[in-house]
Amino acid sequence: MIRWLLKSARRTREMDQLSADRLRELLDPKPKTGPAGADGFDGGGKELEAGAPVLEPLCPAILAGRPTDKPLHDSVELADEMAAHFFGFGDWAAPYWFIGLKPGKAPGEDANTSKIAGAWANGLKKAELVDCLEYHRAIGVEFWHKGRARLQPTWRPLILFLMTVLGRESEIGALRTYQQTRWGQMRHAETCVVDLSGIGAKSFDADADREEYLKQRIWAIRRKMMLGGHPPKVVLMHGLAAQSHWEEIAGVPLKPDTVVRVGPTLFVMTPSPVVPGRKNADWERLGLQVRRQLAAE
């Protein structure tokens, strides 16, 4: 209740500051006509013809990769800023991308979103992408990376898939080593591990304000993919409940466990890595399929 009141008050202040014209523009953006697009693409990543309509994004600051310039009045606003601007781990220039619905929280991870947002704002400098190891150190969670680390339930099948694609060892020890030393780590620039939501929760049903920035985040992820200068080789998107979002990012219809090529990138949509009944063999089979297609290039 307190969180809702704080957010309502903040939004009221912000709405009062908007002119009527700007408010109409935000709620009902009109396409504007431009030349073949300043970047040569429309919001869907397709090449533009001269005179084609271009929709302005609702939040240019998100797409530009910088925080908004509004002051932070309390920890709720800091958490909101993280929800908008924090995408995950690794490097946008990485060849292998993994996109999920939400950052998870395992038992033992702090459920205090404000504390996590504070670590992101201070030690991690409000970056869009951070190093997976450094992030977990900053929030005081080391059991994914230290000693005989536990395999994170969502990451383990994704790493198994990646090891199969790369033709590397995929037994438990090799998966653990990769999780500890390479997964989502910036110095290697091998993986980009991001989510549609910037706020973590132990289940997707948790109240984490996931819809508030969803459209902007989808647009931003697609823009990074298409215009970043380093299109990924493989993009795996997991969670069938978000199929419409995955198709918006890929720009084409998708089917579960089916590899689709769009330009230089192979797209794959899969069930959640933690869905009951999903076996290691399913991830290995899919990894081999992707590996063959990459080898055929």
N, C-alpha and C positions, 0 to 999 in steps of 0.2 A: 504493500500500500504506500509506504514512504517513497519507494523507488518510483512508483507511478506518479505520485504527486510532484516529486522533483522534476521528472521528465516533462510532465504537463506544464509546469511553471516555466521551464526553460523554453519549451516550444512556443508558449504564449509570448515570451519576450522576443523570440526570433521572428515570429509571425508579425508582431507589431512593427518590426523594423523594415519589413518588406513593403515596397510600394505595391499598389493594386495591380499595376501592369506586370511587375516581376512575379507576383503571386500567380496571376493567370498564366504566365509563361511557364512556371514550374509545374502547375497542375495540368496544363494542357499544351505541351510543347508543340509548336507549329513547325513543319518542315520548311527549311529555307533553301533556296536554290543557289548553288555555287558552281564554279567551274569543276573540273574533274576531281574535285576534292583536294584539300590542301595536302592530304597524305595519300591520295589516290584510291581510298577505300571508303565505303559507306560504313554505317554502324554494324553491318553484318559481315564485313570483311571482304565484300565483293568489289571488284574494280568498278569505278564510277564512269559514266559517260558524261560529257559536258551537259550542264543544265540539270543533272539528276538531283532530286531532293536529298538533303542531308539533315538528319535529326540531331539537334544539339543534346549532349548528355545532360542529365539533371544535375550532376555534381562534377564539374570539370576538375576540381581539386583532387578527387579520388583518382581520376584517369591520369592526372599529371604526376601522381605519386607523392603528393605532399599533403600535410595536414591542413584542415581548414583554418582560417585566421580568427575564428571566434574564440573568445576567452573561455577557459575552463573554470567553471564556478564551483565544481565539486567533483567527487570521485565518480559520480554517475556519468557526468559528461566525459570524463577520461575513458570510462568503459565504452561509452558510445563512440568515441573517436577510434578506439581499438576495433570495435565492431565494423567500422567503415573502412579502416585503412590497413589493418593487419591481415595478411593473406596466408602466411604459413612459413615454410622452411625451404632453404636451398637457393636456387639461382634461376631467374627468369630465362637466362640463356642456356639452361641445361637441356640436354637432348631428350630426357625422359621425364614426363610430367604425370603426376597423380593428383586427381581432383576429387575431393569428397564433399560430403554435405556439411560437416562440422568438425571442429577440433574436439577430440574426445577427452574425457577425464577419467583416468583409472582410479580405483580405490587407493587412497594415500596422496592423491594430488589435491592441492588446496582448492576448495570450492569457492573461495572468496574471489570473485571476478575483479573487484576493485584492487586487490593486492596484486593479482596477475597483471592487470592493466598498468599498475604503477611500475612493476618490473619492466614491462615493455616500454614505457615512456622514459624511464631513467637509464637503466643499464643498456637497453637495446635501442635507444634513440628513436623510437616510434617508426622503425623501418617497416616497409611493406613485407619484406621477406627477411628472416633472420636465420642464423645458424641453429639447427635443431639442438645440438649439444649445448650451446651457449644459452639458448632459451630455457632449457630445463634446469641448467645450473642456476639461472637467474630467479626461477620460481621455486628453487629448493627441491627439485625432483631429480634424483640421480640414478634411480634403479633401472632406467632404460639404457644407461651408458656405462655404469661403473661395475667393475669386477665381473662376476658371472651374471651378466644382466639378464633380466627377464625379457622374453620376446613380447613386444607390444602386440596385442591381438589383431589390431587393424593393419599394422605395418607388416607383420610376418607374411601373410599371403601375398602382399604387394611386392615385398622383397623377393619372395620365391618366384613370382612371375618375372621380375626383372633379372634375376640370376639365370633363369631359363632363357630369356631373350638374349642375354649376353654370353651364354654358353659357359657360365662359371659354376663352381661347386655350389650345391644347394642343400647340403645336409644342415642339421640344426646349428652346429658350431659355426658354419660359414654364414648362415643368416644372422646369427648373433653378432659376429664380427662386423658384418656390413652395417647392421643397425647401430653399433657403437661407434664406428669409425667413418662412415660415408653417408648414411641415409640423411638427406636434407641438410648436409653440411656444405657450407659455402665455399670452402677452400678447394673442394673437388669439382664443383659445378657440374655434377652428373645428374642430379635429380632436383625437381621442383615439386614440392609437396604442399598443395594449397587446398583451401576449403571455400565453399560458398558462403559460409558464416565465419565471422572473425571471433565469435565468442564460443568458448568451449562449454560442453555439458556432458553428463554421463549418459544421456540418451537424447535422441533427436526430438523427443516430445517435450523436453525441458523448455521452460520459458526463457528464451535467450534472445528475444527480439530479432529473430532471423529474417523476417520479411522486410525490415526497415530499410536495409541497404542492398537488398538482393539484386535488383535490376542494375544498379550502378556497378556492383561487384562482377556480375556476369559480363557486362559491357567492358569493364576494365580487364578482366582475364582474357577475353577475346582480343582486345586491342593489343595486349602484351604479346599474345601468341602470333597475331598477324603482322604487327608493325614493329616488333621489338628488334628485328634484324637477325634473329636467330630462331627460326621456326623449329619447334621440337620435332624429333623423329617419331616419337610415340606419345600419345596422350591417353591414359587410362582414367576413365571416370566411373566411380563406383557408387552404387545406390540406385536401384531401379525406380524408386519413388520420385527421383529428380530427372526422369528421362526427358521431359520437355526442356529443362535447363541444359542438359547435356547436348541436346540437338541444337539448341540456340548457340551454344559455344562452338560446336563442330560445324554448324551451318548446313547439315544434311540429316536425313532420317537415320536412326540407329536401331539396331536389334541387339539383344543381349548376347555377349560372347561372340560377336561378329566383328571382324576387322574391316574398317572402311578407310580408304585412302582419300584425303582431300589435299591436293597439291603435294607438298613434301612430307606431309604428316599422316601417320596412321592413327586413327581414332578407334578406341575400344570402350564399350559400355558393359559393365559387369554388375552383378548383384553386390551387395555389401560384403566385404571380406569376412564379416562375423555372422553372416546369415546361416542359420542351422542347415546342415546337409551339404554344405559346400566343402569339397574335398581338395587336398593338395593336387591330385591328378587333374582337376579342372583348371587350376592356375598354370600347371605345367603344360597342359595341352594348349592352352591359349598362348602361353609364352612361346612355344614351338611354332605355332602358326604365325605369330608376329616375326619371329626370327627368320623364318623362311621368306616372308615377304620382304624384309629388309635385305636379305642376301640376294634376292632377285633383282634389286635395283641396279 
